Amino acid sequence: MIAFPLMLGGAWNHGLAPEVFLKPVLVELGANCPVRGLYLLDSDYETPDGLEEWVEEARRFL
């Protein structure tokens, strides 16, 4: 199973949460997380910086 650790939050100081907290849980459940986790601010999740690059990286695994 392939999973993508994605999180939505309110402040950038939680930006490592997908990698540090969510990805290990997904791996423990048997998922393969082939790309880095993505953290988006809830205030600008519709047009965030860096989203296009992340999608291009993740697209190889879809």
mmCIF file as gemmi writes it, N, C-alpha and C atoms, coordinates in Angstrom:
data_model
loop_
_atom_site.group_PDB
_atom_site.id
_atom_site.type_symbol
_atom_site.label_atom_id
_atom_site.label_alt_id
_atom_site.label_comp_id
_atom_site.label_asym_id
_atom_site.label_entity_id
_atom_site.label_seq_id
_atom_site.pdbx_PDB_ins_code
_atom_site.Cartn_x
_atom_site.Cartn_y
_atom_site.Cartn_z
_atom_site.occupancy
_atom_site.B_iso_or_equiv
_atom_site.pdbx_formal_charge
_atom_site.auth_seq_id
_atom_site.auth_asym_id
_atom_site.pdbx_PDB_model_num
ATOM 1 N N . MET Axp A 1 ? 0.847 -1.166 0 1 0 ? 1 A 1
ATOM 2 C CA . MET Axp A 1 ? 0 0 0 1 0 ? 1 A 1
ATOM 3 C C . MET Axp A 1 ? 0.9 1.238 0 1 0 ? 1 A 1
ATOM 4 N N . ILE Axp A 2 ? 0.584 2.191 -0.833 1 0 ? 2 A 1
ATOM 5 C CA . ILE Axp A 2 ? 1.312 3.459 -0.888 1 0 ? 2 A 1
ATOM 6 C C . ILE Axp A 2 ? 0.475 4.526 -0.198 1 0 ? 2 A 1
ATOM 7 N N . ALA Axp A 3 ? 1.134 5.338 0.631 1 0 ? 3 A 1
ATOM 8 C CA . ALA Axp A 3 ? 0.452 6.421 1.343 1 0 ? 3 A 1
ATOM 9 C C . ALA Axp A 3 ? 1.274 7.694 1.23 1 0 ? 3 A 1
ATOM 10 N N . PHE Axp A 4 ? 0.592 8.822 1.294 1 0 ? 4 A 1
ATOM 11 C CA . PHE Axp A 4 ? 1.233 10.121 1.226 1 0 ? 4 A 1
ATOM 12 C C . PHE Axp A 4 ? 0.886 10.886 2.499 1 0 ? 4 A 1
ATOM 13 N N . PRO Axp A 5 ? 1.872 11.15 3.352 1 0 ? 5 A 1
ATOM 14 C CA . PRO Axp A 5 ? 1.594 11.876 4.587 1 0 ? 5 A 1
ATOM 15 C C . PRO Axp A 5 ? 1.321 13.354 4.31 1 0 ? 5 A 1
ATOM 16 N N . LEU Axp A 6 ? 0.078 13.737 4.447 1 0 ? 6 A 1
ATOM 17 C CA . LEU Axp A 6 ? -0.363 15.113 4.216 1 0 ? 6 A 1
ATOM 18 C C . LEU Axp A 6 ? -1.013 15.641 5.485 1 0 ? 6 A 1
ATOM 19 N N . MET Axp A 7 ? -0.676 16.858 5.84 1 0 ? 7 A 1
ATOM 20 C CA . MET Axp A 7 ? -1.298 17.467 7.017 1 0 ? 7 A 1
ATOM 21 C C . MET Axp A 7 ? -1.628 18.917 6.727 1 0 ? 7 A 1
ATOM 22 N N . LEU Axp A 8 ? -2.689 19.377 7.316 1 0 ? 8 A 1
ATOM 23 C CA . LEU Axp A 8 ? -3.139 20.763 7.229 1 0 ? 8 A 1
ATOM 24 C C . LEU Axp A 8 ? -3.076 21.352 8.628 1 0 ? 8 A 1
ATOM 25 N N . GLY Axp A 9 ? -2.489 22.536 8.746 1 0 ? 9 A 1
ATOM 26 C CA . GLY Axp A 9 ? -2.348 23.119 10.074 1 0 ? 9 A 1
ATOM 27 C C . GLY Axp A 9 ? -2.38 24.629 10.062 1 0 ? 9 A 1
ATOM 28 N N . GLY Axp A 10 ? -2.232 25.22 11.215 1 0 ? 10 A 1
ATOM 29 C CA . GLY Axp A 10 ? -2.372 26.655 11.357 1 0 ? 10 A 1
ATOM 30 C C . GLY Axp A 10 ? -1.093 27.454 11.44 1 0 ? 10 A 1
ATOM 31 N N . ALA Axp A 11 ? 0.057 26.803 11.612 1 0 ? 11 A 1
ATOM 32 C CA . ALA Axp A 11 ? 1.317 27.539 11.758 1 0 ? 11 A 1
ATOM 33 C C . ALA Axp A 11 ? 2.465 26.723 11.174 1 0 ? 11 A 1
ATOM 34 N N . TRP Axp A 12 ? 3.422 27.419 10.579 1 0 ? 12 A 1
ATOM 35 C CA . TRP Axp A 12 ? 4.558 26.748 9.955 1 0 ? 12 A 1
ATOM 36 C C . TRP Axp A 12 ? 5.46 26.044 10.959 1 0 ? 12 A 1
ATOM 37 N N . ASN Axp A 13 ? 5.398 26.413 12.229 1 0 ? 13 A 1
ATOM 38 C CA . ASN Axp A 13 ? 6.273 25.747 13.191 1 0 ? 13 A 1
ATOM 39 C C . ASN Axp A 13 ? 5.874 24.284 13.424 1 0 ? 13 A 1
ATOM 40 N N . HIS Axp A 14 ? 4.809 23.831 12.789 1 0 ? 14 A 1
ATOM 41 C CA . HIS Axp A 14 ? 4.415 22.419 12.834 1 0 ? 14 A 1
ATOM 42 C C . HIS Axp A 14 ? 4.732 21.731 11.508 1 0 ? 14 A 1
ATOM 43 N N . GLY Axp A 15 ? 5.515 22.361 10.68 1 0 ? 15 A 1
ATOM 44 C CA . GLY Axp A 15 ? 5.777 21.879 9.328 1 0 ? 15 A 1
ATOM 45 C C . GLY Axp A 15 ? 6.438 20.519 9.223 1 0 ? 15 A 1
ATOM 46 N N . LEU Axp A 16 ? 7.124 20.069 10.249 1 0 ? 16 A 1
ATOM 47 C CA . LEU Axp A 16 ? 7.762 18.753 10.21 1 0 ? 16 A 1
ATOM 48 C C . LEU Axp A 16 ? 6.833 17.632 10.675 1 0 ? 16 A 1
ATOM 49 N N . ALA Axp A 17 ? 5.656 17.972 11.12 1 0 ? 17 A 1
ATOM 50 C CA . ALA Axp A 17 ? 4.735 16.97 11.671 1 0 ? 17 A 1
ATOM 51 C C . ALA Axp A 17 ? 4.428 15.813 10.719 1 0 ? 17 A 1
ATOM 52 N N . PRO Axp A 18 ? 4.223 16.04 9.422 1 0 ? 18 A 1
ATOM 53 C CA . PRO Axp A 18 ? 3.958 14.882 8.552 1 0 ? 18 A 1
ATOM 54 C C . PRO Axp A 18 ? 5.105 13.874 8.541 1 0 ? 18 A 1
ATOM 55 N N . GLU Axp A 19 ? 6.339 14.351 8.539 1 0 ? 19 A 1
ATOM 56 C CA . GLU Axp A 19 ? 7.496 13.458 8.523 1 0 ? 19 A 1
ATOM 57 C C . GLU Axp A 19 ? 7.767 12.831 9.879 1 0 ? 19 A 1
ATOM 58 N N . VAL Axp A 20 ? 7.654 13.617 10.922 1 0 ? 20 A 1
ATOM 59 C CA . VAL Axp A 20 ? 8.053 13.162 12.257 1 0 ? 20 A 1
ATOM 60 C C . VAL Axp A 20 ? 6.965 12.342 12.952 1 0 ? 20 A 1
ATOM 61 N N . PHE Axp A 21 ? 5.717 12.689 12.74 1 0 ? 21 A 1
ATOM 62 C CA . PHE Axp A 21 ? 4.639 12.034 13.474 1 0 ? 21 A 1
ATOM 63 C C . PHE Axp A 21 ? 3.726 11.171 12.606 1 0 ? 21 A 1
ATOM 64 N N . LEU Axp A 22 ? 3.324 11.647 11.439 1 0 ? 22 A 1
ATOM 65 C CA . LEU Axp A 22 ? 2.369 10.892 10.634 1 0 ? 22 A 1
ATOM 66 C C . LEU Axp A 22 ? 3.021 9.764 9.845 1 0 ? 22 A 1
ATOM 67 N N . LYS Axp A 23 ? 4.158 10.028 9.23 1 0 ? 23 A 1
ATOM 68 C CA . LYS Axp A 23 ? 4.815 9.011 8.411 1 0 ? 23 A 1
ATOM 69 C C . LYS Axp A 23 ? 5.151 7.746 9.205 1 0 ? 23 A 1
ATOM 70 N N . PRO Axp A 24 ? 5.712 7.844 10.419 1 0 ? 24 A 1
ATOM 71 C CA . PRO Axp A 24 ? 5.973 6.61 11.179 1 0 ? 24 A 1
ATOM 72 C C . PRO Axp A 24 ? 4.711 5.798 11.475 1 0 ? 24 A 1
ATOM 73 N N . VAL Axp A 25 ? 3.605 6.455 11.705 1 0 ? 25 A 1
ATOM 74 C CA . VAL Axp A 25 ? 2.345 5.742 11.957 1 0 ? 25 A 1
ATOM 75 C C . VAL Axp A 25 ? 1.906 5.007 10.695 1 0 ? 25 A 1
ATOM 76 N N . LEU Axp A 26 ? 1.992 5.675 9.56 1 0 ? 26 A 1
ATOM 77 C CA . LEU Axp A 26 ? 1.603 5.036 8.307 1 0 ? 26 A 1
ATOM 78 C C . LEU Axp A 26 ? 2.488 3.833 7.994 1 0 ? 26 A 1
ATOM 79 N N . VAL Axp A 27 ? 3.787 3.974 8.218 1 0 ? 27 A 1
ATOM 80 C CA . VAL Axp A 27 ? 4.712 2.864 7.986 1 0 ? 27 A 1
ATOM 81 C C . VAL Axp A 27 ? 4.413 1.709 8.937 1 0 ? 27 A 1
ATOM 82 N N . GLU Axp A 28 ? 4.123 2.008 10.176 1 0 ? 28 A 1
ATOM 83 C CA . GLU Axp A 28 ? 3.79 0.959 11.147 1 0 ? 28 A 1
ATOM 84 C C . GLU Axp A 28 ? 2.533 0.199 10.739 1 0 ? 28 A 1
ATOM 85 N N . LEU Axp A 29 ? 1.621 0.869 10.054 1 0 ? 29 A 1
ATOM 86 C CA . LEU Axp A 29 ? 0.395 0.227 9.58 1 0 ? 29 A 1
ATOM 87 C C . LEU Axp A 29 ? 0.608 -0.542 8.277 1 0 ? 29 A 1
ATOM 88 N N . GLY Axp A 30 ? 1.848 -0.499 7.764 1 0 ? 30 A 1
ATOM 89 C CA . GLY Axp A 30 ? 2.169 -1.277 6.573 1 0 ? 30 A 1
ATOM 90 C C . GLY Axp A 30 ? 2.252 -0.482 5.286 1 0 ? 30 A 1
ATOM 91 N N . ALA Axp A 31 ? 2.184 0.813 5.373 1 0 ? 31 A 1
ATOM 92 C CA . ALA Axp A 31 ? 2.229 1.642 4.165 1 0 ? 31 A 1
ATOM 93 C C . ALA Axp A 31 ? 3.668 1.926 3.744 1 0 ? 31 A 1
ATOM 94 N N . ASN Axp A 32 ? 3.838 2.16 2.471 1 0 ? 32 A 1
ATOM 95 C CA . ASN Axp A 32 ? 5.096 2.63 1.919 1 0 ? 32 A 1
ATOM 96 C C . ASN Axp A 32 ? 4.893 4.107 1.601 1 0 ? 32 A 1
ATOM 97 N N . CYS Axp A 33 ? 5.735 4.971 2.156 1 0 ? 33 A 1
ATOM 98 C CA . CYS Axp A 33 ? 5.638 6.417 1.938 1 0 ? 33 A 1
ATOM 99 C C . CYS Axp A 33 ? 6.818 6.845 1.076 1 0 ? 33 A 1
ATOM 100 N N . PRO Axp A 34 ? 6.653 6.854 -0.248 1 0 ? 34 A 1
ATOM 101 C CA . PRO Axp A 34 ? 7.783 7.057 -1.145 1 0 ? 34 A 1
ATOM 102 C C . PRO Axp A 34 ? 8.251 8.51 -1.293 1 0 ? 34 A 1
ATOM 103 N N . VAL Axp A 35 ? 7.464 9.463 -0.851 1 0 ? 35 A 1
ATOM 104 C CA . VAL Axp A 35 ? 7.863 10.871 -0.961 1 0 ? 35 A 1
ATOM 105 C C . VAL Axp A 35 ? 7.76 11.527 0.413 1 0 ? 35 A 1
ATOM 106 N N . ARG Axp A 36 ? 8.42 12.675 0.534 1 0 ? 36 A 1
ATOM 107 C CA . ARG Axp A 36 ? 8.391 13.408 1.793 1 0 ? 36 A 1
ATOM 108 C C . ARG Axp A 36 ? 6.959 13.853 2.105 1 0 ? 36 A 1
ATOM 109 N N . GLY Axp A 37 ? 6.691 14.039 3.37 1 0 ? 37 A 1
ATOM 110 C CA . GLY Axp A 37 ? 5.369 14.49 3.779 1 0 ? 37 A 1
ATOM 111 C C . GLY Axp A 37 ? 5.117 15.934 3.366 1 0 ? 37 A 1
ATOM 112 N N . LEU Axp A 38 ? 3.868 16.284 3.238 1 0 ? 38 A 1
ATOM 113 C CA . LEU Axp A 38 ? 3.478 17.634 2.832 1 0 ? 38 A 1
ATOM 114 C C . LEU Axp A 38 ? 2.654 18.276 3.935 1 0 ? 38 A 1
ATOM 115 N N . TYR Axp A 39 ? 3.033 19.482 4.305 1 0 ? 39 A 1
ATOM 116 C CA . TYR Axp A 39 ? 2.313 20.254 5.313 1 0 ? 39 A 1
ATOM 117 C C . TYR Axp A 39 ? 1.837 21.543 4.656 1 0 ? 39 A 1
ATOM 118 N N . LEU Axp A 40 ? 0.551 21.82 4.756 1 0 ? 40 A 1
ATOM 119 C CA . LEU Axp A 40 ? -0.029 23.027 4.183 1 0 ? 40 A 1
ATOM 120 C C . LEU Axp A 40 ? -0.695 23.85 5.273 1 0 ? 40 A 1
ATOM 121 N N . LEU Axp A 41 ? -0.588 25.148 5.158 1 0 ? 41 A 1
ATOM 122 C CA . LEU Axp A 41 ? -1.307 26.031 6.077 1 0 ? 41 A 1
ATOM 123 C C . LEU Axp A 41 ? -2.771 26.071 5.69 1 0 ? 41 A 1
ATOM 124 N N . ASP Axp A 42 ? -3.64 26.046 6.675 1 0 ? 42 A 1
ATOM 125 C CA . ASP Axp A 42 ? -5.068 26.073 6.368 1 0 ? 42 A 1
ATOM 126 C C . ASP Axp A 42 ? -5.494 27.401 5.762 1 0 ? 42 A 1
ATOM 127 N N . SER Axp A 43 ? -4.714 28.453 5.964 1 0 ? 43 A 1
ATOM 128 C CA . SER Axp A 43 ? -5.076 29.767 5.417 1 0 ? 43 A 1
ATOM 129 C C . SER Axp A 43 ? -4.765 29.901 3.935 1 0 ? 43 A 1
ATOM 130 N N . ASP Axp A 44 ? -3.865 29.064 3.401 1 0 ? 44 A 1
ATOM 131 C CA . ASP Axp A 44 ? -3.539 29.194 1.977 1 0 ? 44 A 1
ATOM 132 C C . ASP Axp A 44 ? -3.393 27.843 1.287 1 0 ? 44 A 1
ATOM 133 N N . TYR Axp A 45 ? -4.147 26.841 1.723 1 0 ? 45 A 1
ATOM 134 C CA . TYR Axp A 45 ? -4.011 25.51 1.146 1 0 ? 45 A 1
ATOM 135 C C . TYR Axp A 45 ? -4.474 25.424 -0.303 1 0 ? 45 A 1
ATOM 136 N N . GLU Axp A 46 ? -5.253 26.377 -0.778 1 0 ? 46 A 1
ATOM 137 C CA . GLU Axp A 46 ? -5.727 26.322 -2.16 1 0 ? 46 A 1
ATOM 138 C C . GLU Axp A 46 ? -4.634 26.698 -3.154 1 0 ? 46 A 1
ATOM 139 N N . THR Axp A 47 ? -3.707 27.558 -2.761 1 0 ? 47 A 1
ATOM 140 C CA . THR Axp A 47 ? -2.625 27.966 -3.652 1 0 ? 47 A 1
ATOM 141 C C . THR Axp A 47 ? -1.296 28.054 -2.894 1 0 ? 47 A 1
ATOM 142 N N . PRO Axp A 48 ? -0.849 26.953 -2.307 1 0 ? 48 A 1
ATOM 143 C CA . PRO Axp A 48 ? 0.37 27.008 -1.499 1 0 ? 48 A 1
ATOM 144 C C . PRO Axp A 48 ? 1.641 26.982 -2.346 1 0 ? 48 A 1
ATOM 145 N N . ASP Axp A 49 ? 2.682 27.56 -1.794 1 0 ? 49 A 1
ATOM 146 C CA . ASP Axp A 49 ? 3.994 27.488 -2.423 1 0 ? 49 A 1
ATOM 147 C C . ASP Axp A 49 ? 4.521 26.071 -2.309 1 0 ? 49 A 1
ATOM 148 N N . GLY Axp A 50 ? 5.13 25.588 -3.373 1 0 ? 50 A 1
ATOM 149 C CA . GLY Axp A 50 ? 5.749 24.273 -3.344 1 0 ? 50 A 1
ATOM 150 C C . GLY Axp A 50 ? 4.835 23.113 -3.643 1 0 ? 50 A 1
ATOM 151 N N . LEU Axp A 51 ? 3.544 23.352 -3.785 1 0 ? 51 A 1
ATOM 152 C CA . LEU Axp A 51 ? 2.619 22.243 -4.032 1 0 ? 51 A 1
ATOM 153 C C . LEU Axp A 51 ? 2.873 21.589 -5.387 1 0 ? 51 A 1
ATOM 154 N N . GLU Axp A 52 ? 3.102 22.374 -6.409 1 0 ? 52 A 1
ATOM 155 C CA . GLU Axp A 52 ? 3.33 21.812 -7.753 1 0 ? 52 A 1
ATOM 156 C C . GLU Axp A 52 ? 4.542 20.886 -7.768 1 0 ? 52 A 1
ATOM 157 N N . GLU Axp A 53 ? 5.612 21.29 -7.1 1 0 ? 53 A 1
ATOM 158 C CA . GLU Axp A 53 ? 6.813 20.454 -7.053 1 0 ? 53 A 1
ATOM 159 C C . GLU Axp A 53 ? 6.53 19.143 -6.325 1 0 ? 53 A 1
ATOM 160 N N . TRP Axp A 54 ? 5.773 19.231 -5.229 1 0 ? 54 A 1
ATOM 161 C CA . TRP Axp A 54 ? 5.459 18.033 -4.471 1 0 ? 54 A 1
ATOM 162 C C . TRP Axp A 54 ? 4.584 17.088 -5.297 1 0 ? 54 A 1
ATOM 163 N N . VAL Axp A 55 ? 3.62 17.639 -5.999 1 0 ? 55 A 1
ATOM 164 C CA . VAL Axp A 55 ? 2.724 16.81 -6.821 1 0 ? 55 A 1
ATOM 165 C C . VAL Axp A 55 ? 3.517 16.12 -7.929 1 0 ? 55 A 1
ATOM 166 N N . GLU Axp A 56 ? 4.432 16.818 -8.554 1 0 ? 56 A 1
ATOM 167 C CA . GLU Axp A 56 ? 5.252 16.21 -9.6 1 0 ? 56 A 1
ATOM 168 C C . GLU Axp A 56 ? 6.09 15.068 -9.039 1 0 ? 56 A 1
ATOM 169 N N . GLU Axp A 57 ? 6.613 15.238 -7.85 1 0 ? 57 A 1
ATOM 170 C CA . GLU Axp A 57 ? 7.403 14.18 -7.219 1 0 ? 57 A 1
ATOM 171 C C . GLU Axp A 57 ? 6.517 12.992 -6.871 1 0 ? 57 A 1
ATOM 172 N N . ALA Axp A 58 ? 5.337 13.242 -6.351 1 0 ? 58 A 1
ATOM 173 C CA . ALA Axp A 58 ? 4.433 12.164 -5.934 1 0 ? 58 A 1
ATOM 174 C C . ALA Axp A 58 ? 3.748 11.495 -7.119 1 0 ? 58 A 1
ATOM 175 N N . ARG Axp A 59 ? 3.607 12.186 -8.21 1 0 ? 59 A 1
ATOM 176 C CA . ARG Axp A 59 ? 2.886 11.644 -9.38 1 0 ? 59 A 1
ATOM 177 C C . ARG Axp A 59 ? 3.508 10.349 -9.893 1 0 ? 59 A 1
ATOM 178 N N . ARG Axp A 60 ? 4.794 10.183 -9.725 1 0 ? 60 A 1
ATOM 179 C CA . ARG Axp A 60 ? 5.457 8.954 -10.189 1 0 ? 60 A 1
ATOM 180 C C . ARG Axp A 60 ? 4.903 7.719 -9.494 1 0 ? 60 A 1
ATOM 181 N N . PHE Axp A 61 ? 4.288 7.893 -8.335 1 0 ? 61 A 1
ATOM 182 C CA . PHE Axp A 61 ? 3.831 6.763 -7.538 1 0 ? 61 A 1
ATOM 183 C C . PHE Axp A 61 ? 2.316 6.573 -7.564 1 0 ? 61 A 1
ATOM 184 N N . LEU Axp A 62 ? 1.623 7.375 -8.335 1 0 ? 62 A 1
ATOM 185 C CA . LEU Axp A 62 ? 0.165 7.261 -8.425 1 0 ? 62 A 1
ATOM 186 C C . LEU Axp A 62 ? -0.246 6.234 -9.458 1 0 ? 62 A 1
